[in-house]
Amino acid sequence: MKTDALARVILDRCDELAALSSEPGFLRRVHLSPEHAAANELVGRWMTESGLSTWQDAAGNQCGRIEGREPGLPALLLGSHIDTVPNAGRYDGMLGVLLAIAVAGRIEPGTLPFALEVVAFSDEEGTRFGTALLGSRAVAGSWDDEWWNLIDDDGITLFEAFQDFGLDPARLPGAVRRPEELIGYLEVHIEQGPALEDAGRELGVVTSIAAARRFELSMLGKAGHAGGTPFERRQDALVGASELIVEIERLSRARGVIGTVGRLEVFPGGVNVIPGRVDFSLDLRAEFDDDRDEAFRIIADAGKSIAERRRLDFHSREFYRADAVVCDLDLRAAFEAGIRATGDGEPMALWSRAGHDGVAIVAITPIAMLFLRCRGGVSHHPDEAVTVHDVAAALTAFEAAVRALAAA
């Protein structure tokens, strides 16, 4: 099939996957749900049609493989994820899986000096249980048994969800891949930012994946009557939290990091009651670990200073950390060769502000990523959009990268 025609098929398949949603009217597909099972079945069928042998691993990841010049060779792993955030777009993760299947389908079995595997990771976003990368961490052998006690919004534990899905938690170690089984991991993903579009480029090679930390922050004051408490006696937790949120934005801009407060809860929440407690989140990202960590130190100091001045208490608790991941130079070079094969000029390099499964997979094998532009840089939203032309370019570059590694 010609590249442009196959690109259209890939986009049609993205539409089919987007129809597998737990919420009418918008896309939501979470780990170990009936929709996840249906997506695995559909992706597995497409893998089979492309000539791959298929299986679902012990963590619920959908996998496929074609052998190299002899059976049992180490594999080059291609893939992305098929779970979504709430009210998602249809290309984040899914497009990378479908591109990987398409590339595998264009490779004649038994011709490469390595096997080729495709994986559709089951849980990159962490929407259901609040902990991201569950699928890839299972593969990488970095699973934390404390996660079995995580609870979703319906009170179902991760342990119970595994059983409901037909998986045996005791067999989870069966998903682990050993470093000697793999030669690398390649992923194609929409950029989730505007850099490529602003530069007028179709594709870009990723240099690294962001260093990230996430925190639960709290400002504690004293609730009181809105009418009866004079300003000089107020210990308003919301005013203190608001001051820190503004300071987070200022500090982030000044230091070149990305600080975001995405959730805020006010207690007791009465319209005529001075807030006595505010809990809010902080998502902090940077290209380098040291920049991220120094930014948090300054933010925490600012929180303590604001609290002291306003007679409040400030607390922070970290619940997620991912250190920066540098993409492998040899695998990057293969993607760069792939970009040149499309005629898109000298490859544009950029670092990923978003996290990806490669953050976990790098523990067992080198990784690299290719970005393709998305309209307006929009992601995690129904307005995600890509063009057939750019998907075709990504397909050409992805296949060329695999063949460049085979020829190396």
VEXDREN-2710 file (C-alpha; in Angstrom, 1 decimal):
% VEXDREN-2710
k/r/px/py/pz
1/MET/0.0/0.0/0.0
2/LYS/1.3/3.5/-0.9
3/THR/2.4/5.6/2.0
4/ASP/-0.4/8.3/1.7
5/ALA/-3.1/5.6/1.5
6/LEU/-1.7/3.8/4.5
7/ALA/-1.6/7.2/6.4
8/ARG/-5.3/7.5/5.7
9/VAL/-5.9/4.0/7.0
10/ILE/-4.0/4.9/10.2
11/LEU/-6.2/7.9/10.8
12/ASP/-9.3/5.9/10.2
13/ARG/-8.1/3.4/12.8
14/CYS/-7.5/6.3/15.2
15/ASP/-11.2/7.1/14.7
16/GLU/-12.1/3.5/15.4
17/LEU/-10.2/3.4/18.7
18/ALA/-11.7/6.8/19.7
19/ALA/-15.1/5.2/19.5
20/LEU/-14.1/2.9/22.4
21/SER/-14.9/5.2/25.3
22/SER/-16.6/4.8/28.6
23/GLU/-18.2/8.3/28.3
24/PRO/-20.7/9.2/25.6
25/GLY/-19.8/12.3/23.7
26/PHE/-16.1/12.3/24.6
27/LEU/-13.1/10.0/24.8
28/ARG/-12.1/8.4/28.0
29/ARG/-10.5/5.0/28.1
30/VAL/-8.7/3.9/31.2
31/HIS/-6.5/1.0/32.4
32/LEU/-8.1/-2.4/32.9
33/SER/-11.6/-1.2/31.8
34/PRO/-13.9/-2.9/29.3
35/GLU/-12.9/-0.3/26.8
36/HIS/-9.2/-1.2/27.3
37/ALA/-10.1/-4.8/26.6
38/ALA/-11.9/-3.9/23.4
39/ALA/-9.0/-1.7/22.3
40/ASN/-6.5/-4.5/23.0
41/GLU/-8.6/-6.9/20.9
42/LEU/-8.9/-4.4/18.0
43/VAL/-5.1/-3.5/18.1
44/GLY/-4.3/-7.2/18.3
45/ARG/-6.4/-7.9/15.2
46/TRP/-4.5/-5.2/13.3
47/MET/-1.2/-6.6/14.5
48/THR/-2.2/-10.0/13.2
49/GLU/-3.3/-8.6/9.8
50/SER/0.2/-7.0/9.6
51/GLY/1.9/-10.3/10.0
52/LEU/2.8/-10.2/13.8
53/SER/2.3/-13.0/16.3
54/THR/0.3/-11.4/19.2
55/TRP/-0.2/-11.8/22.9
56/GLN/-1.5/-9.8/25.9
57/ASP/1.2/-9.7/28.6
58/ALA/0.7/-10.1/32.3
59/ALA/0.2/-6.3/32.8
60/GLY/-2.5/-6.0/30.1
61/ASN/-0.1/-4.6/27.4
62/GLN/-1.0/-5.7/23.9
63/CYS/2.1/-7.0/22.1
64/GLY/3.1/-8.3/18.7
65/ARG/6.3/-9.7/17.1
66/ILE/7.9/-10.6/13.8
67/GLU/11.1/-12.6/13.9
68/GLY/14.4/-11.5/12.4
69/ARG/16.8/-13.6/10.3
70/GLU/16.6/-16.3/12.8
71/PRO/14.2/-17.0/15.6
72/GLY/14.8/-15.7/19.1
73/LEU/16.9/-12.7/18.3
74/PRO/16.8/-9.6/20.5
75/ALA/14.0/-7.2/19.5
76/LEU/13.8/-3.6/18.5
77/LEU/10.7/-2.4/20.4
78/LEU/8.3/0.0/18.7
79/GLY/5.2/1.5/20.4
80/SER/3.2/3.9/22.5
81/HIS/0.1/3.7/24.7
82/ILE/-3.7/3.3/24.1
83/ASP/-5.1/4.7/27.4
84/THR/-6.3/8.3/27.6
85/VAL/-7.0/11.2/29.8
86/PRO/-10.6/12.3/30.4
87/ASN/-12.1/14.2/27.4
88/ALA/-9.0/13.2/25.3
89/GLY/-8.0/13.6/21.7
90/ARG/-7.6/10.7/19.4
91/TYR/-3.9/10.9/18.5
92/ASP/-2.0/11.0/21.8
93/GLY/-0.4/7.6/22.1
94/MET/-2.8/5.8/19.8
95/LEU/-1.2/7.3/16.6
96/GLY/2.2/6.0/17.7
97/VAL/0.9/2.5/18.2
98/LEU/-0.7/2.4/14.8
99/LEU/2.3/3.9/13.1
100/ALA/4.4/1.1/14.8
101/ILE/2.0/-1.6/13.5
102/ALA/2.2/-0.1/10.0
103/VAL/6.0/0.0/10.0
104/ALA/6.1/-3.7/11.2
105/GLY/3.7/-4.6/8.4
106/ARG/6.1/-3.1/5.8
107/ILE/9.0/-5.2/7.0
108/GLU/9.4/-8.7/5.4
109/PRO/9.7/-11.3/8.3
110/GLY/13.1/-12.9/8.5
111/THR/15.0/-10.1/6.9
112/LEU/16.2/-7.9/9.8
113/PRO/19.3/-8.7/12.0
114/PHE/16.9/-8.3/15.0
115/ALA/13.3/-9.1/15.8
116/LEU/10.7/-6.4/15.6
117/GLU/8.1/-6.0/18.4
118/VAL/5.2/-3.6/18.8
119/VAL/3.7/-2.8/22.2
120/ALA/0.5/-0.9/23.0
121/PHE/1.1/0.1/26.6
122/SER/-1.9/-0.2/28.8
123/ASP/-1.5/2.7/31.2
124/GLU/0.7/5.7/30.5
125/GLU/-1.6/8.5/31.6
126/GLY/-2.4/7.2/35.1
127/THR/-6.0/8.4/34.8
128/ARG/-7.7/5.6/36.7
129/PHE/-5.3/5.0/39.6
130/GLY/-3.3/8.2/39.8
131/THR/0.1/6.6/39.1
132/ALA/1.4/6.9/35.5
133/LEU/3.4/4.4/33.4
134/LEU/1.9/1.3/35.0
135/GLY/2.1/-0.7/31.8
136/SER/5.7/0.3/30.9
137/ARG/6.9/0.0/34.5
138/ALA/5.7/-3.6/34.6
139/VAL/7.7/-4.3/31.5
140/ALA/10.7/-2.5/32.9
141/GLY/10.6/-4.4/36.2
142/SER/10.2/-1.3/38.3
143/TRP/6.8/-2.2/39.7
144/ASP/6.1/-1.2/43.3
145/ASP/3.9/-3.7/45.2
146/GLU/2.4/-0.8/47.1
147/TRP/0.5/0.1/43.9
148/TRP/-1.7/-2.9/44.4
149/ASN/-3.6/-0.9/47.1
150/LEU/-4.3/2.1/44.8
151/ILE/-8.0/2.8/44.6
152/ASP/-10.0/4.3/41.7
153/ASP/-13.0/6.6/42.0
154/ASP/-15.3/3.6/42.5
155/GLY/-13.4/2.2/45.4
156/ILE/-11.8/-0.7/43.3
157/THR/-8.2/-1.5/44.1
158/LEU/-5.6/-2.0/41.4
159/PHE/-5.3/-5.6/42.6
160/GLU/-9.1/-6.2/42.1
161/ALA/-9.0/-4.4/38.7
162/PHE/-6.3/-6.9/37.6
163/GLN/-8.5/-9.8/38.6
164/ASP/-11.7/-8.3/37.0
165/PHE/-9.7/-7.9/33.7
166/GLY/-8.8/-11.5/33.8
167/LEU/-5.2/-11.0/34.9
168/ASP/-3.4/-12.7/37.8
169/PRO/-1.5/-10.3/40.0
170/ALA/0.8/-13.1/41.0
171/ARG/1.9/-13.5/37.4
172/LEU/2.8/-9.8/36.9
173/PRO/6.6/-10.6/36.8
174/GLY/5.9/-12.4/33.6
175/ALA/5.6/-9.0/31.9
176/VAL/9.2/-8.1/32.7
177/ARG/11.7/-7.9/29.8
178/ARG/15.4/-8.4/30.3
179/PRO/17.9/-6.0/28.8
180/GLU/19.5/-8.8/26.7
181/GLU/16.1/-9.4/25.0
182/LEU/16.0/-5.9/23.5
183/ILE/18.2/-3.6/21.4
184/GLY/16.2/-0.4/21.8
185/TYR/12.8/1.3/22.0
186/LEU/11.5/3.8/19.4
187/GLU/8.3/5.8/19.8
188/VAL/6.6/8.3/17.5
189/HIS/4.3/10.8/19.2
190/ILE/2.5/14.0/18.5
191/GLU/4.6/16.9/19.8
192/GLN/2.0/18.2/22.4
193/GLY/3.5/21.6/21.8
194/PRO/3.7/24.3/19.1
195/ALA/7.5/24.3/18.3
196/LEU/7.3/22.2/15.1
197/GLU/4.3/24.1/13.8
198/ASP/5.9/27.5/14.6
199/ALA/9.1/26.4/12.8
200/GLY/7.1/25.2/9.7
201/ARG/8.5/21.6/10.2
202/GLU/6.7/18.3/10.0
203/LEU/8.9/16.2/12.2
204/GLY/11.5/16.6/15.0
205/VAL/13.9/14.4/16.9
206/VAL/13.6/14.3/20.7
207/THR/16.8/15.0/22.7
208/SER/15.4/14.2/26.1
209/ILE/12.2/13.7/28.1
210/ALA/11.4/16.2/30.8
211/ALA/12.4/15.9/34.5
212/ALA/9.2/16.0/36.4
213/ARG/8.0/16.1/40.0
214/ARG/4.4/16.4/41.4
215/PHE/3.3/17.6/44.8
216/GLU/0.3/18.0/47.0
217/LEU/0.5/21.4/48.6
218/SER/-1.6/22.8/51.5
219/MET/-2.2/26.1/53.1
220/LEU/-3.7/25.9/56.5
221/GLY/-5.4/28.9/58.2
222/LYS/-8.5/29.4/60.3
223/ALA/-12.1/29.4/59.0
224/GLY/-14.3/32.2/60.2
225/HIS/-17.4/34.2/59.5
226/ALA/-17.0/36.3/56.3
227/GLY/-18.9/39.2/57.8
228/GLY/-17.8/39.1/61.4
229/THR/-14.0/38.6/61.1
230/PRO/-12.0/41.8/60.5
231/PHE/-9.2/41.6/57.9
232/GLU/-6.5/42.1/60.4
233/ARG/-7.6/39.0/62.3
234/ARG/-8.1/36.8/59.2
235/GLN/-6.0/33.7/58.5
236/ASP/-7.3/33.2/55.0
237/ALA/-5.8/30.0/53.5
238/LEU/-7.1/30.8/50.0
239/VAL/-5.5/34.2/49.8
240/GLY/-2.2/32.6/50.9
241/ALA/-2.6/29.8/48.4
242/SER/-3.5/32.3/45.6
243/GLU/-0.4/34.4/46.4
244/LEU/1.8/31.3/46.1
245/ILE/0.1/30.2/42.8
246/VAL/0.9/33.6/41.2
247/GLU/4.5/33.3/42.6
248/ILE/4.8/29.8/41.0
249/GLU/4.0/31.2/37.6
250/ARG/6.5/34.1/38.1
251/LEU/9.3/31.9/39.3
252/SER/8.7/29.3/36.6
253/ARG/8.9/32.0/33.9
254/ALA/12.0/33.5/35.4
255/ARG/13.8/30.2/35.7
256/GLY/12.8/28.6/32.4
257/VAL/10.9/25.7/34.0
258/ILE/7.2/24.7/33.7
259/GLY/5.2/25.0/36.9
260/THR/1.4/24.3/36.8
261/VAL/-1.3/24.2/39.5
262/GLY/-4.0/22.1/38.0
263/ARG/-6.2/21.3/41.0
264/LEU/-7.4/23.4/44.0
265/GLU/-9.8/22.4/46.8
266/VAL/-11.1/24.9/49.3
267/PHE/-12.4/24.0/52.7
268/PRO/-15.0/24.3/54.2
269/GLY/-16.2/25.8/50.9
270/GLY/-19.0/28.1/52.1
271/VAL/-19.7/31.3/50.2
272/ASN/-19.8/33.2/53.5
273/VAL/-16.9/31.4/55.2
274/ILE/-13.3/32.4/55.2
275/PRO/-11.3/29.4/53.9
276/GLY/-9.5/27.5/56.6
277/ARG/-7.7/25.1/54.3
278/VAL/-6.7/24.9/50.7
279/ASP/-5.1/21.8/49.1
280/PHE/-3.6/22.3/45.6
281/SER/-1.4/20.5/43.2
282/LEU/1.9/21.4/41.6
283/ASP/3.3/19.8/38.5
284/LEU/6.9/20.9/37.9
285/ARG/8.9/20.1/34.8
286/ALA/12.3/21.1/33.4
287/GLU/14.8/19.9/30.9
288/PHE/17.3/19.0/33.6
289/ASP/16.9/17.5/37.1
290/ASP/18.9/20.2/38.8
291/ASP/16.8/23.0/37.4
292/ARG/13.6/21.3/38.4
293/ASP/14.9/20.6/42.0
294/GLU/16.2/24.2/42.5
295/ALA/12.9/25.6/41.3
296/PHE/11.0/23.6/43.8
297/ARG/13.3/24.6/46.6
298/ILE/12.6/28.3/45.8
299/ILE/8.8/27.6/45.5
300/ALA/8.8/25.8/48.9
301/ASP/10.7/28.7/50.5
302/ALA/8.2/31.1/49.0
303/GLY/5.3/29.1/50.4
304/LYS/6.8/29.1/53.9
305/SER/7.5/32.8/53.7
306/ILE/3.9/33.6/52.6
307/ALA/2.5/31.4/55.3
308/GLU/4.6/33.0/58.0
309/ARG/3.6/36.5/56.9
310/ARG/-0.1/35.6/56.8
311/ARG/0.0/33.5/60.0
312/LEU/-0.7/30.2/58.1
313/ASP/0.9/26.8/57.9
314/PHE/2.4/25.5/54.6
315/HIS/3.0/21.8/53.8
316/SER/4.1/19.9/50.8
317/ARG/4.2/16.2/49.9
318/GLU/5.8/14.7/46.8
319/PHE/3.8/11.9/45.1
320/TYR/5.6/11.5/41.8
321/ARG/9.1/11.9/40.5
322/ALA/10.6/11.2/37.1
323/ASP/14.2/12.2/36.4
324/ALA/15.2/13.5/32.9
325/VAL/15.8/10.8/30.3
326/VAL/18.3/11.4/27.6
327/CYS/17.6/9.8/24.3
328/ASP/20.3/7.4/22.9
329/LEU/22.6/9.1/20.3
330/ASP/22.6/6.1/17.9
331/LEU/18.9/5.7/18.0
332/ARG/18.5/9.4/17.6
333/ALA/20.8/9.3/14.6
334/ALA/18.5/6.6/13.0
335/PHE/15.5/8.9/13.4
336/GLU/17.5/11.8/12.0
337/ALA/18.2/9.7/9.0
338/GLY/14.6/8.9/8.7
339/ILE/13.7/12.6/8.8
340/ARG/16.2/13.3/6.0
341/ALA/14.5/10.5/4.0
342/THR/11.3/12.5/4.0
343/GLY/13.0/15.6/2.5
344/ASP/12.1/17.7/5.6
345/GLY/15.6/19.1/5.7
346/GLU/18.1/19.0/8.6
347/PRO/16.3/17.5/11.6
348/MET/15.0/19.8/14.2
349/ALA/15.9/18.8/17.8
350/LEU/13.7/19.5/20.8
351/TRP/13.2/18.2/24.3
352/SER/9.8/16.7/25.4
353/ARG/8.0/18.7/28.0
354/ALA/5.6/15.8/28.5
355/GLY/6.4/12.4/30.0
356/HIS/6.3/9.2/28.0
357/ASP/6.7/5.4/28.4
358/GLY/10.3/5.8/27.6
359/VAL/10.9/7.2/31.1
360/ALA/10.3/3.7/32.4
361/ILE/11.7/1.6/29.4
362/VAL/15.1/3.3/29.5
363/ALA/15.8/1.2/32.6
364/ILE/16.1/-1.9/30.4
365/THR/17.0/-0.5/26.9
366/PRO/18.1/2.7/25.1
367/ILE/15.2/4.8/23.8
368/ALA/14.6/7.5/21.2
369/MET/11.5/9.5/20.1
370/LEU/10.2/11.2/16.9
371/PHE/7.7/14.0/17.2
372/LEU/5.2/15.0/14.5
373/ARG/3.5/18.3/14.6
374/CYS/-0.1/18.7/15.8
375/ARG/-2.3/21.7/14.9
376/GLY/-1.8/24.5/17.4
377/GLY/0.3/22.3/19.7
378/VAL/-3.0/21.1/21.2
379/SER/-3.0/17.8/23.1
380/HIS/-5.1/16.1/25.9
381/HIS/-8.1/17.7/24.3
382/PRO/-10.7/16.7/21.6
383/ASP/-9.1/19.4/19.3
384/GLU/-6.0/17.3/18.7
385/ALA/-5.4/17.3/14.9
386/VAL/-2.8/16.0/12.5
387/THR/-2.7/15.9/8.7
388/VAL/-2.5/13.0/6.4
389/HIS/0.6/14.5/4.9
390/ASP/2.4/14.7/8.3
391/VAL/1.3/11.1/9.2
392/ALA/2.7/9.9/5.9
393/ALA/6.0/11.7/6.6
394/ALA/6.2/10.1/10.1
395/LEU/5.5/6.7/8.6
396/THR/8.3/7.2/6.1
397/ALA/10.8/8.4/8.7
398/PHE/9.8/5.6/11.2
399/GLU/10.4/2.9/8.6
400/ALA/13.6/4.5/7.4
401/ALA/14.9/4.6/11.0
402/VAL/14.2/0.9/11.5
403/ARG/16.0/0.1/8.2
404/ALA/18.9/2.4/9.1
405/LEU/19.4/0.5/12.4
406/ALA/19.3/-2.8/10.5
407/ALA/22.0/-1.6/8.1
408/ALA/24.2/-0.2/10.8
END
